[in-house]
């Protein structure tokens, strides 16, 4: 089954949402970007979604399954 992966990463001094063929946003805080990514995941037409979030030190935390 198809699965959607989104990531919240720090890029050029701001937090962005990334995915396959997707890179958008310039959020001031990681939490704002993460909330936006969760809203986006809620609109994924019932597909399973995993969210990968970079921590403040630059490491990616293990993915969280959202749906």
JOHULIN-V595524 format. One record per backbone hydrogen bond with DSSP energy under -0.5 kcal/mol. CO is the residue of the C=O (numbers start at 0). NH is the residue of the N-H. Records with the same first field share a line. If there is no record, write none. Layout:
CO: NH ; NH
This chain:
1: 47
3: 49
4: 19
5: 51
6: 8 ; 17
7: 53
8: 15
10: 13
13: 10
14: 26
15: 8
16: 23
17: 6
18: 21
21: 18
23: 16
26: 14
28: 32
29: 33
30: 34
31: 35
32: 36
33: 37
34: 38
35: 39
36: 40
37: 41
39: 42
40: 43
43: 46
47: 3
48: 65 ; 66
49: 5 ; 51
50: 63
51: 7
52: 60
54: 57
58: 54
63: 50 ; 65
